[in-house]
Amino acid sequence: MTEPVTSTPTTQELISFRIDDQEFCLDVMSVREIRGWTLTTVLPNTPRYVRGVINLRGAVLPVLDLKDRLGLGQTDAQQRSVIIVVRSRDKLVGLLVDAVSDILTVETAMVQPTPKVGCETVSQFIRGIIAVEGRMISWIAIEDIVPGEQMDAAA
């Protein structure tokens, strides 16, 4: 049996996922679980990217449409869509994405800085870009996706 790959100071373990034709990733240590799409209960007066809440083993879990949060339009949730449950600022939140792709172990040196493209959203939400196996993967800064006070209001 092979030993699980763990992060070292020079490597980072990431989980990659798709939103439309684009690939993104998160630090695998922030991911608590991956669930199939579940209909949400909509809450009034929440930001548009808050899809609503679901019951996660007795706890109320806010679900964010990551595509919408990144300014890429709203997700048309399908049966194949997934919710990635992550911990951000000591709170659990679900991120709606199209599909989970892979678990990657990347060298820290492979992470390129986020290009300055005149859009604050890019530098705010993207930690860096990783070019691996002919793919360009945007590394999401999970702690900036869900601002603290908005998280408290949604939960």
N, C-alpha and C positions, 0 to 999 in steps of 0.2 A: 504494500500500500504506500502510495507517495504521500509525502508530507505536504500540508497546505503551504502555499507561497505566502510569505508575510512581508510587509513593508520594512525596508531598512532606511537609514538616513539618505541613501542615494537612490532608492527606488520608492515608488508610490503605487499602491494597489487601488485601481479605479473600476467602477462599474459603468459600462457605456450603455446608452439607450438612444432611441430614435424619436425624433419629432419631425414628421413629414420625411423629407429626404436628407435631413441634417442629423449629425451624430453629436451627442453631448456625453459628458461623463461627470461622475461625482466620486468623492472619496468613499471607498467602500466602508470605511469605519463609521460613516454617518448613516448608512442604510441599516434599518432594523428588519425590514421584510419587504417582499414584493407580493402584491395581491392582484387578483383579477379585477377588472372594472366592476364597480358596484354603483348603482344609482345613488345619488346624494340627495339629502334634504337641503333645499335651498334656504338660506338665511337672508332676511331683508336687510337692506342698507349695507351690504358688504361690497368690497371692490369687485369689479367684473371678473377678475381672475380667480376669485374664491368660488369654486363650483358648488360648495355646500359642505355638509358634514356627513360622516358615516359612523356606524357603531363598530368600534374595534374592540371586541371582547369586553364590552361594558363601558368603554371610554368613548367620548365624543372626539372624533378625529376630523379636523378641517382638511379639505381636499382642494389643492390649488391646481388650476390649469396652467402647467408650466409654459406651454406654447403661448398662451395669452399673457402671462406674466413677463415673458421675454419680448412682447410686442410683435409676435408673429401671427396673430389672429387666434380665434378660438378653436379648440380641438373638437372634432366631431367624434365623440367617444363611441367606440365600437366594442363588440364582444372581445376582440383581441387586445384592446387597450389595457394598460396596467396602471396600478397605483404603486409608486415606490414610497414606502413609509420611511421617513428620515427623521433624525433628531437634529433640531436647529435651536440653538439658544435654550437648551434644557426643555424643549417642548417637542412633541411629535406632530408631524404634519405629513399629509399624503400629497405626492406630486403625480398628477395625471400625465402620462406619456403614451406614445404609440406602442412601443415595444422595448424590452430590454435586449441588448445585443450580446454583451460579452463582459468578462472580467479581465482587465488588463493590468499587467505589472510594467510600469514605465520607469525609465531612468529619469531622475529629476532634471538632468541636463536636456532632455527631450522636450520639456515644456517651454514653449516660446512665449514671450510677453504678448499680451493682448494688443493688437494693432490700434493705433490712435486713428479713428475714422470719423471723428467729429460727432459721435453719438455717445451721450453719457451712459445710456443703457448698456452698451457693449462693455465699457470699462467698469461699470458698476456690478454687473452680473457674471462676467466671464473672467476667471482667474488667469487663464492662459490657453494657448492652442497647442495641441499635440498632433504631430504628423507621425503616423504609425501605419505601416503596411499599406501605403497609398491612400490612407484616409486622413482627413482633417477633423479632429475632434475638439470641440470647445469644452473646456473644464469649467463647470458651473461653480460659482462661489455661493454655496448653499446658505451661509450665514447672512448673505445680502439679499437672497430671494425673498425671505420672509422677515420683514422688519419687525422688531419686538412688539411695538404697540399695536400693529395690525394683527399680529398673531394672537395677542390677548383678546382683541375684539372679536376675532373669528372663532376662537375656542370658547 
